[in-house]
């Protein structure tokens, strides 16, 4: 199973579920060792297909860092924190998450869009 780390230790992702808001963006940056990358992507695709079928899911895009970076970043839009929390908490999602290689580190964080 991947290790989950907080980008902002003051507001870890699971604490963010307490704020009932939406729409939201889940930005999840993965540090994937080169020797694990080939195994990681098919597992992520299965997980993405599951998430796309969940109530409240809007969209998902995966991005790869440039210049040989080991970073991948998933940007997913959800209707609400409740919808995302329900999907992540489902037994099927938890089974899939357990399949991720142990040397992958995940940095998830929830965001709201703001006007600038």
N, C-alpha and C positions, 0 to 999 in steps of 0.2 A: 504494500500500500504506500502511496506517495506520502511524504511528510507535508503537513500544512503549516505554513508560517504566516504571520500577519505583516502586511506592509506598514500598518500603523498599529503599534502595540496598544495604544489607548482605545482603539475601536476595532477589535478583531471582527472578522466577518460574522461569526455566529452571534456576537453581541448586536450586530447591525440588524439582525432579524427582529429584534424587539421593536424597532421603529417601523410602524405600519405605513408604508408609503409606496408610491409608484407613479408612473413607470420608473423602472430602475435599470441600471446597466451593471452587470457583473463583469468585471475585468479580472481575469485569472491568468497570471503570468506563471509559466512553468519553466523551471530550470531542468533541462533534460540532457543528461550526459550523452555524448555522441554515440556510444555503444548501445544506448537504450532507445534512441530515436526511432529506429525501425520498428520496434515492438510497441512503442508508445502510441503512434498515430492510429493504427487500426483499433486499439482499445478506446482511444478518444472518439473515433468515428462512431463506434457502437454506442458509446455514452451520449454523443450528440444526437443520434437518431432517436434514442429514448427520450431525451429532453425535448426535442422538437414535437413530440406527440403529447406532451404534458399541457394541461390547462394553464393558460397565462403566459406561455412561451410566445415570444414575438420573433426574434431572429438570433442568429449566431454567426460569427466569423472567426476564423483562426488566422493568426499572423505569425510569421517566422522572422526572427531577428536577422539582420543582414551581416555580411562579412564573416560568415562562419560562426555566428553567435549560437549559443546553446539554448537560447530563450525562444519559447513559443508563447503567444498570448491569445487567449480566447476572450472575445468581447461578445457578450450575450445580453439581449434586451428582454426584460420580463415585464409583465403588466404590474406586478407588485412583489414586495418582499415575501408576502404570504405564499404566493404561487411558487416562487423559487424555493422557499423553505420546505414546502410540501414535496416538491419534486426531489430535492436533495435528501430529504428524510425518508423517502420510499425505500423499502427493502431491496427492490430491484436495482436502484441507483447505488445503494450501499454495497451490494454484491459486485457491481461493475467497478466501483471505486477501489475495492479491495484488490482488484486484479492489476492495478497500476504498479509498475516496478518500484521497489523500495528506494532506489537512488534518485527518484524524481522528487523535486520540491515544488510545491504549489503555493502561490501567493495570491489568494483571492481577496477581492474587496468590492463592496457595493457602492455605486455612485448614483446620484441624481443629476439630471441635466440642469444647468443654470444658464441664464442669459448673460452674455458679455457684450 
